[in-house]
Amino acid sequence: MLKKIIRWAVLLWVLAASLAEGAWNDDNLARIPRDPESFSFVVVGDTQGPNTKFPKILPFILREEGLLFVFDLGDLVNYATPQEYESTFFRHVRGLDLPFLTCASNHDHFKSKNAATYTRLFGAPHYYAFAIGSTAFIVLDNALDASLTEDQFSWLEETFENARHFKRRFLMMHRPLRDPRPNRKNPHDMSGRPKDVERLGEFFDRYGVTMVFTGHVHSFYTGKWGATPYIVTGGGGGNLYDKGTPASFHHYVRVDIAPDGKVVYKVMKVNV
């Protein structure tokens, strides 16, 4: 009986700790200075469990000098329970000096209708934008085919219009427009909504997106969709895809914006 009481007490503590996070993204955005013109940040993706290597990758990220924040491209968890968010994500990043931002992913919908747990913990809406100096960041929710509503498309166009005067426009979303691996029977991308793929690609080209960052494919790829460059960075801790290929390794991406405006992307391999 005592063991059962202790087990339930621990479970309730974990649940309370998770729910206490509230609007995680808003809280972390408030910690990021907005005036620097030259700064650095890290993008990492697919840090999920249950046997995630993220706890071993995180110390390498924390050793990076001069970072303003980290952006996690989603798949923080597998099944989107409060307990899993606590054990897989919050317990590792809560209390750090370095802000961590996130976007919604397909795994945030597992066992959580309409990503309700993610919404309760990280805030709503799942799409948002912010600026640092002359750099605009735009975060989309393309977690599922149905996630890209007309409301989000209207918001995106208005946000792009407002960001025209910025020198750089970075876009973050979980799923790539197209799977970078050719001839996949079950592609990890947005191919279920070809009209949305075409519409987003046209937006990205028209408004001159500097770089699109996505996860979802647990490997590293880079290329272009139309005129817009992309980086698929899904090696943040989850089980790797394409094992035995040059694309399959655990990693994160460091982005440095120099005083002269030059942007440098460094793929940081982590041997775990």
Secondary structure, DSSP 4 states (H G I P E B T S, - for coil): -HHHHHHHHHHHHHHHHHHTT-SHHHHHHTTS-S--SSEEEEEE-----SS--HHHHHHHHHTSTTEEEEEE-S---SS--HHHHIIIIIHHHTT-SS-EEE---GGGGTTSGGGHHHHHHH-SSS-EEEEETTEEEEE---SSGGGS-HHHHHHHHHHHHHTTTSSEEEEE-SS-SS-SSSS-SS-SSSTT-HHHHHHHHHHHHHTT-SEEEE-SSSSEEEEEETTEEEEEE--SSSPPSSTTSTT---EEEEEEE-TTS-EEEEEEE---
